[in-house]
Amino acid sequence: MDDEYPRNSETLKYWLALIRTPSLGSIRIHRLLDKFGTPEAVFRETGNSATALGLPAAVRYALRNPDWSGVERDLNWLERPDCHVITRFDSHFPQRLTHIPDPPALLYVQGNPGLLASPQLAIVGSRNPTPAGRSTARQFARFLSASGITVTSGMAVGIDGAAHEGALNELSSTIGVTGTGLDRIYPRCHLELGQCIAEKGALVSEFPIGTPVRRGHFPRRNRIISGLALGTLVVEAAYKSGSLITAREAADQGREVFAIPGSIHNPLTRGCHQLIRQGAKLVETAQDILEELAPLLGDSPVPVALPAELQNPVHQDPIYRKLISVLEFDPLPNDLLIERSGLTAEAVSSMLMLLELQGVVSSVPGRGYCLTPKYNPNSAD
């Protein structure tokens, strides 16, 4: 995809200078652009005006003294073939973002910028999930990505990372939205994951190159995560989880909000239960989400090619048959399934998730898992 503005264009340089102006957030930038038309005009008209839209003196001073050294760092970053800048006036700017209350004026993108226009679901949740929660996020993301839905998240440890991992290597891919400059992957433990996302999907930020980690940047990142997507799924979240901010942003933006319920004794499901009480859609399978999103997809193609283990009946696998053999049509708790099957807790959790996606088992909140009425044991023979 060609960039809207060549690297050496004055327009691009002024866009980058505008983004780097201290204390000039996206709302003020939009107001200035609406009034003056172009970034060049903003600097020309407001730099010396004492009353330009009520700008503080410090902002007017900064407009008279643009950060050209910072702009040069951005331009050096743009020398790489996979690095792009997309402005609000760019024809490639994602339309869904234009409809949120506070859209970014500019996006830095590393990877495939065309992916930003694809149908997306945001998956967010706890930074310290249970093994079952991590497995759920990974399996949901993989199923949705294989069904043609791009998975968008925030690169955090925990549920975010599991969602990105699950979506990679499938038919669609994943978008990682960061709260730092794209030259600074955060957290550092996700450096390899970030590189993989840039190669097979896209990394996105509204913050200039070199921007470090700052607490106040993450709520701003969250509105982009939800704003890019048709809906947001919360997998595990405590009452005060930051992922609830993303869910609230999604609701305020008029997007769908989904939540996965869990045990009433698990503190990491209380945020999800709170969302459900507030009107979020309770989901038990990834298919539930696809059915809800179907009317919003319009003419967007949703391929049907799924990963082999999601296409083929996994209950033909001897290990899965071992677990199925101890299941009943009445729900049994996980610890009993682990004891009867002799499998590890993590293996049972992951296998139950896949069996649920295929309709072999269903979960009963607070009681465990059971075989579904439509399951035919003879189909395993």
C-alpha positions in Angstrom: 0.0 0.0 0.0 1.4 3.4 -1.0 1.7 6.0 1.7 -0.5 9.0 1.3 2.4 11.4 1.8 5.9 10.8 0.5 8.6 10.8 3.2 10.1 14.1 1.9 6.8 15.9 1.7 6.3 19.0 3.8 2.8 18.0 4.6 4.0 14.7 6.2 6.6 16.6 8.2 4.1 19.0 9.6 1.7 16.2 10.4 4.5 14.6 12.5 5.4 17.9 14.1 1.7 18.5 15.0 1.5 15.0 16.7 4.7 15.8 18.7 3.4 19.2 20.0 3.2 18.9 23.8 -0.2 19.2 25.4 -1.9 19.2 22.0 -4.2 16.1 22.2 -6.3 14.6 19.4 -9.4 16.7 20.3 -7.5 20.0 19.9 -5.7 18.8 16.8 -9.1 18.0 15.2 -10.4 21.4 16.1 -7.4 23.1 14.6 -7.5 21.1 11.4 -11.2 21.7 11.1 -10.6 25.4 11.3 -7.4 25.8 9.3 -7.5 22.8 7.0 -3.9 21.6 6.9 -1.1 21.0 9.4 1.0 23.6 7.6 -1.8 26.2 8.1 -2.1 25.2 11.8 1.5 26.1 12.4 1.3 29.2 10.3 -1.9 30.6 11.8 -1.7 29.6 15.4 2.0 29.9 16.2 1.8 33.7 16.5 -1.9 34.1 17.4 -2.6 35.1 21.0 -6.2 33.8 20.9 -6.1 30.8 18.5 -9.0 28.6 19.8 -8.0 29.4 23.4 -4.7 27.5 23.2 -2.5 27.8 26.3 0.7 29.9 26.0 2.9 26.8 26.3 1.1 25.2 23.3 1.5 28.3 21.2 5.1 28.5 22.1 5.6 24.8 21.0 3.8 25.6 17.7 6.3 28.4 17.1 9.2 25.9 17.9 8.3 22.5 16.3 10.2 19.4 17.4 12.1 18.9 14.1 14.6 16.5 15.7 11.7 14.3 16.8 10.2 14.5 13.4 13.5 13.3 11.9 13.4 10.2 14.2 9.9 9.5 12.8 11.1 9.9 9.2 14.1 7.6 9.9 11.7 4.9 11.2 9.6 5.4 8.1 12.6 4.4 6.0 11.7 0.7 6.7 9.5 -0.9 4.1 7.0 -2.2 6.6 6.5 1.1 8.5 3.7 3.6 7.7 2.0 6.7 8.9 -1.8 7.0 8.3 -3.4 10.3 8.9 -7.1 11.2 9.5 -7.3 12.5 5.9 -5.7 9.4 4.5 -8.0 7.2 2.4 -6.7 4.2 4.2 -7.5 5.5 7.7 -9.9 2.9 9.3 -13.5 4.1 9.0 -14.6 2.6 12.3 -12.1 4.9 14.1 -13.7 8.0 12.6 -16.9 7.2 14.4 -15.6 7.2 18.0 -15.8 10.4 20.1 -12.1 11.0 20.2 -10.4 9.5 17.2 -6.6 9.7 16.8 -5.4 12.2 14.3 -2.6 9.9 13.1 -1.6 6.3 13.4 1.8 4.8 13.2 1.6 1.3 11.7 4.2 -1.4 11.4 3.2 -4.4 9.3 0.1 -4.6 7.1 -1.9 -1.4 7.3 -4.7 -2.9 5.1 -5.6 -5.1 8.1 -7.0 -2.1 10.0 -10.0 -2.2 7.7 -10.8 -5.9 8.2 -13.6 -7.1 10.5 -12.2 -7.3 14.0 -13.0 -8.5 17.5 -11.0 -7.1 20.5 -10.1 -9.7 23.1 -8.9 -8.4 26.5 -8.7 -9.5 30.0 -6.6 -10.1 33.1 -2.8 -9.7 33.1 -2.7 -12.6 35.6 -5.2 -15.1 34.2 -5.9 -18.6 35.3 -4.5 -21.4 33.0 -8.1 -22.0 31.9 -8.6 -18.3 31.1 -5.4 -18.2 29.1 -6.4 -21.3 27.2 -9.9 -19.9 26.6 -8.5 -16.7 25.1 -6.0 -18.6 22.9 -8.7 -21.0 21.6 -11.3 -18.3 21.0 -8.8 -16.2 19.1 -7.7 -19.1 17.0 -11.2 -20.1 16.1 -12.2 -16.5 15.2 -9.0 -15.8 13.2 -9.5 -19.0 11.3 -13.1 -17.8 10.6 -11.9 -14.5 9.0 -12.1 -12.2 12.0 -9.0 -10.2 12.9 -8.2 -10.4 16.6 -7.2 -7.0 18.1 -5.7 -6.6 21.6 -3.2 -4.5 23.6 0.0 -6.5 23.8 -0.2 -6.9 27.6 0.8 -10.0 29.4 -1.9 -12.5 30.2 -5.1 -12.6 28.2 -3.9 -10.0 25.6 -0.8 -12.1 24.8 -2.7 -15.3 24.7 -5.2 -13.8 22.2 -2.4 -12.6 19.9 -0.8 -16.0 20.1 -4.0 -17.8 19.3 -4.7 -15.6 16.2 -1.2 -15.9 14.6 -0.7 -18.4 11.8 -4.4 -18.5 11.0 -6.3 -17.3 8.0 -6.8 -13.8 9.4 -4.3 -12.4 11.8 -3.9 -10.0 14.7 -3.4 -6.3 15.5 -1.5 -5.2 18.5 -2.3 -1.7 19.7 0.5 -0.2 21.9 0.7 2.6 24.4 4.3 3.4 23.4 6.1 4.3 20.3 6.4 1.4 17.9 10.2 1.3 18.4 9.6 0.3 22.0 7.7 -3.0 22.5 6.1 -3.1 26.0 6.3 -5.3 28.0 9.8 -6.4 27.0 8.9 -10.0 27.5 6.7 -9.6 24.4 9.5 -8.4 22.1 9.4 -11.6 20.1 5.6 -11.6 20.0 5.6 -8.0 18.8 8.1 -8.8 16.0 5.8 -11.7 14.9 2.7 -9.5 14.9 4.5 -6.9 12.8 5.5 -9.6 10.3 2.1 -11.4 10.1 -0.3 -8.7 11.2 0.1 -5.1 12.3 1.3 -3.1 15.3 -0.5 0.2 15.8 0.1 3.3 17.9 -0.9 7.0 18.0 2.3 7.8 19.9 5.4 9.1 18.1 8.6 7.0 17.8 10.6 7.1 21.0 7.5 7.5 23.3 8.2 5.6 26.5 5.8 3.8 28.8 3.4 6.2 30.6 0.5 5.2 32.7 -1.9 7.7 31.1 -1.3 6.3 27.6 -3.0 3.0 28.3 -6.6 4.3 28.6 -6.0 6.1 25.3 -4.7 2.9 23.7 -7.8 1.1 25.0 -10.2 3.4 23.0 -8.3 2.5 19.8 -8.5 -1.2 20.6 -12.3 -1.0 21.0 -12.7 1.6 18.3 -11.1 -0.6 15.6 -13.3 -3.6 16.4 -16.9 -4.5 15.9 -17.0 -5.8 19.4 -15.0 -6.5 22.5 -14.7 -9.8 24.4 -13.6 -9.9 28.0 -12.3 -13.3 29.0 -11.3 -12.8 32.7 -11.4 -9.6 34.6 -11.5 -8.6 38.3 -13.8 -5.8 39.4 -11.1 -3.1 38.9 -9.4 -4.6 35.8 -8.2 -2.2 33.2 -9.9 -4.4 30.6 -13.2 -3.1 31.9 -12.1 0.3 30.7 -11.9 -1.1 27.2 -15.3 -2.7 27.6 -16.8 0.6 28.7 -15.1 2.4 25.8 -16.7 -0.2 23.4 -20.2 0.4 24.9 -19.8 4.2 24.7 -18.7 3.7 21.0 -21.8 1.7 20.3 -19.9 -1.5 19.8 -20.9 -5.0 21.0 -19.6 -6.2 24.4 -19.2 -9.9 25.1 -18.2 -11.6 28.4 -17.4 -15.1 29.3 -18.9 -16.2 32.7 -17.1 -18.4 35.2 -17.2 -19.7 38.8 -18.7 -17.3 41.4 -15.7 -18.2 43.6 -13.2 -17.0 41.0 -12.3 -13.3 41.6 -11.2 -13.0 38.0 -14.7 -13.6 36.7 -16.4 -11.0 38.8 -15.7 -8.2 36.3 -17.2 -10.4 33.5 -20.3 -11.0 35.7 -20.6 -7.3 36.3 -20.5 -6.6 32.6 -23.2 -9.2 31.9 -25.4 -7.6 34.6 -24.8 -4.3 32.8 -26.0 -5.7 29.4 -22.9 -7.4 27.9 -23.7 -10.6 25.9 -22.9 -13.8 27.7 -21.0 -16.1 25.5 -20.0 -19.7 25.9 -18.5 -20.5 22.5 -16.7 -18.6 19.8 -19.6 -19.5 17.5 -21.9 -17.4 19.8 -19.8 -14.4 18.8 -19.8 -15.1 15.1 -23.6 -15.3 15.1 -23.9 -12.0 16.9 -21.4 -10.3 14.5 -22.9 -11.7 11.4 -25.4 -8.8 10.8 -22.5 -6.3 11.2 -20.2 -8.0 8.7 -22.2 -6.8 5.7 -20.3 -7.8 2.6 -17.1 -8.7 4.4 -16.0 -12.2 3.4 -15.9 -14.7 6.3 -13.9 -17.7 5.0 -14.9 -21.1 6.2 -11.5 -22.7 6.3 -10.7 -23.7 9.9 -7.6 -25.3 11.5 -7.5 -29.0 11.1 -8.3 -29.7 14.7 -11.4 -27.4 14.5 -12.5 -29.0 11.2 -12.0 -32.6 12.2 -13.6 -34.4 15.1 -11.0 -34.3 17.8 -12.9 -37.0 19.7 -11.3 -39.5 17.3 -7.9 -38.7 19.0 -7.1 -41.4 21.6 -6.2 -38.8 24.2 -9.5 -36.9 23.7 -11.4 -40.2 23.8 -9.8 -40.9 27.2 -11.2 -37.7 28.5 -14.6 -38.2 26.9 -14.8 -41.7 28.4 -15.0 -40.2 31.9 -17.5 -37.5 30.9 -21.2 -38.0 31.5 -24.4 -36.3 30.3 -24.7 -34.8 33.8 -22.0 -32.2 34.7 -18.9 -33.2 36.5 -16.4 -30.8 38.1 -12.9 -30.4 36.6 -11.1 -31.9 39.5 -13.1 -35.1 39.2 -12.4 -35.2 35.4 -8.7 -34.7 36.1 -8.7 -37.5 38.7 -10.6 -40.0 36.5 -8.7 -39.3 33.3 -5.2 -39.1 34.8 -4.5 -36.1 32.6 -3.0 -32.8 33.8 -5.2 -29.9 34.9 -3.8 -27.7 32.0 -4.4 -30.5 29.4 -8.0 -31.1 30.6 -8.7 -27.4 30.5 -7.4 -27.0 27.0 -9.1 -30.1 25.7 -12.5 -29.2 27.2 -12.2 -25.8 25.5 -11.7 -27.5 22.1 -14.4 -30.1 22.7 -16.8 -27.2 23.6 -16.0 -25.4 20.4 -16.9 -28.5 18.4 -20.1 -29.0 20.4 -19.1 -32.3 22.0 -19.3 -30.9 25.6 -21.0 -27.9 27.2 -20.1 -26.1 30.4 -22.5 -25.6 33.3 -21.5 -22.6 35.4 -20.5 -23.7 38.9 -21.0 -27.4 38.1 -18.5 -28.4 35.5 -18.7 -30.0 32.1 -21.0 -32.6 30.5 -21.6 -34.2 27.1 -24.0 -32.4 24.9 -27.3 -34.1 24.1 -26.4 -34.1 20.4 -23.1 -35.9 21.0 -23.2 -39.4 19.5 -20.7 -41.7 21.1 -20.8 -44.0 18.1 -19.3 -41.2 16.0 -15.9 -41.8 17.7 -15.8 -45.4 16.4 
